[in-house]
Amino acid sequence: MAYEVRRDFRGYGANPPDPKWPGGARIAVNFVMNYEEGSELSYPDGDGVSEWGVSDSGGQGAGSGRDLAAEGMFEYGSRVGFWRLMRLFQERGLPMTIFGCALALERNPEAAAAIRDSGYDVCCHGWRWVKHFQLPEAEEREHVRRAVASLERTVGHRPDGWYCRYGPGVNTRRLLVEEGGFLYDSDSYADELPWWVTVEGKGHLVVPYSLTHNDGKYMGSVGTADDWFAFIRDGFDMLYAEGGETPKMMSIGLHMRMIGHPARAIGLARLLDHIARHDKVWITRRIDIARHWAATHPYTGRGLNE
């Protein structure tokens, strides 16, 4: 039977499984740095529009031709923000995951080399920063193929997982399984634990992501580093408290051109130090969560609620 995207309003319900995180951790925390700068829509790439999403540009130049302010915000992310975030994590010896747009990493070989040398895992964020749900199936298939080949060259290995910008299309998950080699995708925001789905007769793992625990909140919900720190801290504290009975995972999304600015990065530093003061916390890479789940809760021949 051909794979069909179906909505699931039940999930694990009142009795989620015990993830049995390593060391008896009450929570698994995964930080994600989205590397997108250089893959966004732009006039130089022939798109006829300047992307300004998740930046301070605000689209002032939208509709009036090439928006150099927006382009500058994206360039700041790869020129400055990337290195600041790398330092914050490396000074503390903490792991993270890179959601890497393939074209963006091609355009900054020094950053790609730093990622390759860091030991951070790479989840493919597409060939370009485009709306996958608008792509014809054949074109989307080519985007997947091209992104995998590109990341193999720039970071030295094929991507471990997949996450679409703007959300997936109805064909995306099936095309990932068709391509092969992906251990998971993160194209869902529907839970706080991974789950299995069956795609074309094969088990496929979903490791959910979050737009809530994300620096995108600076685009409207929060204003200062203290605001953001308090918001994400409260999410961590509640999950940590619940983890005494029902351990979960927490994804925290970061963007180089957003939280890479010093007035925001200081809030991230406070968050890293707050989390570090707690025991029984597994700060880890996304691939490690996927591998742990596959080993601890292997696919049984049926996905959740099938």
N, C-alpha and C positions, 0 to 999 in steps of 0.2 A: 504494500500500500504506500502510495506517495506521501511524503511528509507534509503535514498541514499545520500551520500555526494555529493553536487553540488557546483560548483564555482559560485560566485556572484560578478560581476564586477560593479554593480550599487550602492548597499548599499542604504544609505539615500540620495545620490546625493547632489544637491545644497541647499537643504532645510532640514537639519537634525532637528529632533524634539527638543523642549526645554525640557531638563531633569528636569527642575524645582527643582534644588538642594536645600536642606534646607537653609533657611536664604538668599535666592537669590544669592547663591554663583556663582561666575563666573567660577569656576573649582572645580572638585572633585579630590583629590589627594589620591592615595592609595599606601603605601609603602609595599613591599612584601619581607619578609625574607625567602629565600629558605633553608629549613633544610634537607640536603641530606647526610651529613657525616655519614657513617656507612651503607648506603644502596647501595653504588656504587659497581661496579664490582671489585672483589678482589680475590687474590689467597686463602686467608683463607676461603672464601665462596665457593670455588671450581669452580671459573669462568675461571681460567687459564689465566687471564689478570689483570693488575692493571689499574684502571681508573685514569686519571689525568686531566679531563676536568675542565675548569674554575678554574685553579689553577696556581701557579708559577712553578710547577714541570716541565711542558713542555714535559713530557713523555720521560725524558732522559733514563729511564730504560725500555721503551717499547720494546718488542721483545727480551729481554734478561733475562726473568724470573721475579720474584717478584720485584716490584718497591717500595722499602721502602721509597724513597724520596716522591713519590706521596702519599703513605699512610700517611706519616707524615703531608703533607699539609692538607689532609682531617681531620686528628685528630686535627690539630690546629684550624680548623673551629669550631668544637664542644667543644674543651677544652677552647679556648680563644675568638675566634671571636664572638661566640654566645653571650657571656656575655658582650662583649664590645658594641655590637649593642643593646642589651637589655638596658644597662645603658643609651646610647645616647637617646633612645626614652622615657624611663621612667623618666629621669631627666627633660625632657621637657613636660611630661604628654601627649605624642602623641600616638595614636593608630597605629597598623599595622596588617598585615595579615601574617600568617605563611603558606607557601607552604610546608607541612610536608610529607616527605617520611616515611611511617609507620615503617619500620624496623629500620631506623635511630633513631627514637624517642624511640623505644624499648630499644636501646642500650645506652641511656643516660636518665635514669629516673629522674635525677635532672633537666635536661633541660625541659623534658616533664612536670614536676610539675610546673616549672617556667612559662611555657606557659599556663598551666591550670589556674594558679593563676592570670595571667596578664590581663585576659579579652580579649586577642587577639583572633581573629577567626582563624580557621584552615581549609585550603583548601587542600584536599588530593593530594599529589604529587606522588601517586602510592605506591605500596607495596615496590618496589625496583626501583632504578634509571636505568631503562632499556628502550629499544626501543619498545614501545607498537605497533608500526606499523609492527613489525616483529613477534609478538606473534600470534599463532593460536587462533581462537575465544574462544575455551574452556579454554585455558590457561589464556587469558586476563580476562575472566569472573572470574576465580579463583583469579587473582591478585586483581581485584576490591573488591571482597567479603572479601578477607583476609585483605586488607588494611583498609577497613571500620571497621571490627571487632577489629583490632589492635589499631586504633586510639581511638575507644570508650574506650578501656582499659587504654591507656596511657595519653590521654588528657581529658578524662571524658565525651566526647560527640562525636557523629558521625561527620564526616567532612561535612561542609556546601557546599563545591564545589569541583571541580576536575580540575587538570592540569597535563598533561603528561609531563614527561621529554622526550626530543627529538621529541615531536610532537605526535599526536594521530594516530591511525589507522582508517580504514574505518568503523570498528565495534565499536569503543570506545564510541561514543555518544549514540548509541543505547543501548549498554550494561549499561551505566550509568542510562538511563531511565528505563531499565529493572530492575536494582538493586533497584532503587527508593531512595528517601530521599535527593537527591542532588538538591539544589535550583538553581544551575548554573554550567557551566563549563567555563574555561578560555582557552580552546584549540584553540584559534584563535588570530591572530595579525592583523586582517583585518579592524579595525575601532577604533574610539575614543569614541564611545558610545556603550552601550549594545544593543542587538537585540534578537528577538524571532525566533526560528525555530520550525517546527512541526516534532516531532519524534514519529512514531508509533501512530499517532493521538493525541498526547499530546503536549502541549506547553512546550518548554524548552528554558531557558534563556542562552545566551552567553554573558559573561562579558570579553571583550578582554584584553589580556596582551600585554607586549611590550618587545622585545629583543633589542630595540633601546635605550630606557630610562632604562639602565641596567648597572650594574657594570661589565658585561661581556665585555664591551668596553675596559676594561683594557687589554684584551687579544690581542689588536692590534690597536685599533683606538685612544686611549688616553694613556698617560703615567704617569701623575702625578695627585695628588689630585686636583690641580688647574685646570688641563685640564678637569677632569671629572666633577668637580663642574661647570665650565663654560659651558660645553656641556649640562648637565641636567638643569642648571639654564636657559639657553637660550630656551630650550624646554618649561619649565614652563612659562617663561616670554611671549612667543608667544601665548601659549594657554590662559594665563591669559588675554592678550590684546584682543584676539578673543572672550573671554568669555563675553565681554560686549554685544555682539550680538548673539553668538552661543556657549553657555557653553558646555564644553566637560569634559572627565575624563582623568587622567594621571596616569598610572601605573609606578612605579619605582622599578625595581628588584634588590635585594641585595643578595649576597652570603657570608656566614660567613667566608669561607676560602679565600675570595678575598677582599672585602671591610672591613672585620673584622681586617685587619692589620692596625696598627696605622698610617702609612704614607698615607693610603687611607681613613681611617675612619674620619680623620680630614676634608676631603672634604665633606663627608656626614654631619658632624656637621655644616659646613658652609651652606650647602644646606638647612638643617632643619631650621636654623636661618634666611636664606634669605626668605624662604616661609612664616615663621611666621611673617615677617614684613609686609605682605600684608593682607588687609581685604578681606572679601567675598571669602574666600578659605575654602572649606570643606575637611579637612584632616580626613580620615575615614577608616574604615575597609571595606574589599571587600564584606562581607555579608551585610553590611549596604547599599552599592550601589545596590546590587541585590534586596534587599527588597524594597528599595525606587523605583527602576525601575518597579518592579512588581506591586507596589501600584499605581504609577503615570502613567505608560504606560502598563496596563495589557494585557495579551495575548488575542487576539480577535478571535481566531479560525484559524488564518492564520499567518505564520511567515513572516518575511521581504521578499518582492518580490516573495511570493508564488503565 
